[in-house]
Each structure stands twice: as C-alpha cells, then as structure tokens.
Amino acid sequence: MSNVSSYGIIILAAGNSSRLGEPKQLLRYNSKSLIWHVAEEAVTAIGNPVIIVTGSNHELIFNEINTLPVQLVYNENWQQGMAFSISTGLNALLKPIFQCPALLLL
C-alpha cells in the first residue's frame, strides 16, 4: 500500500470568472473564501504538496492564502483554457523535489 501523505493535489484557480463579474475563488462562505476552504481541506486531507495554479487575480489569491502551506504557481497562459492550467500544475508537481505516485486534481 502506498503512502497516502505522498499524494499531490493540484487546485485550479486561474480563471477570471467573467460571467460572475468578480473572482469566484474569493467569494465568502462561512467567513472564509472558497479558495481558502478548498486549500485548507487539501492540506488537512492528503495533500503533499498542494499546488494552486493561478492566472487572473494571482495577487488577490496570493494575498488570501499566503499563510497556508501551499505552493502557488502562475499560469501565464490562463486565458487559453483549463488544459494550460493542468499542464502548469503538472510541471510544478513533476519537479524532482516532489515524489508523488498519484495526484488529485481539484
């Protein structure tokens, strides 16, 4: 059986929420932002590492979760769609410092 703590988590948070008109990652639920809830759950679940891929609103998201033990990765091609964010997250996860037999994509 594999070590559960070695599973990586990639959280996609690069979109600009154009239809909503404000960053959905920062919407409040029970006094915390949605991105905080997702990141916090990932950290306390099986995440090691937890990588959050940002794009639009990078600075706002960084400021929101900079105290959590996560790695933020900026997707400079976030406008090109989700596949670029997945690729950016995978590239970060495949660095030699991480040895993850599996990942969870959120």
RANOR-V952615 format. One record per backbone hydrogen bond with DSSP energy under -0.5 kcal/mol. NH is the residue of the N-H (numbers start at 1). CO is the residue of the C=O. If there is no record, write none. Layout:
BEGIN
[[NH,CO] [NH,CO]]
END
This chain:
BEGIN
[[4,2] [6,3] [7,4] [8,102] [9,49] [10,104] [11,9] [11,51] [12,10] [13,11] [13,53] [21,17] [22,17] [26,23] [27,24] [29,32] [32,29] [34,27] [35,25] [37,33] [38,34] [39,35] [40,36] [41,37] [42,38] [43,39] [44,40] [45,41] [47,42] [48,7] [48,49] [51,9] [51,49] [52,71] [53,11] [53,51] [54,52] [54,73] [55,13] [55,56] [56,14] [58,55] [61,57] [62,58] [63,59] [64,60] [65,61] [66,62] [68,65] [70,68] [71,50] [72,70] [73,52] [75,54] [76,74] [78,75] [80,77] [81,78] [84,81] [85,81] [86,82] [87,83] [88,84] [89,85] [90,86] [91,87] [92,88] [93,89] [94,90] [95,92] [98,95] [101,99] [104,8] [106,10] [106,104]]
END
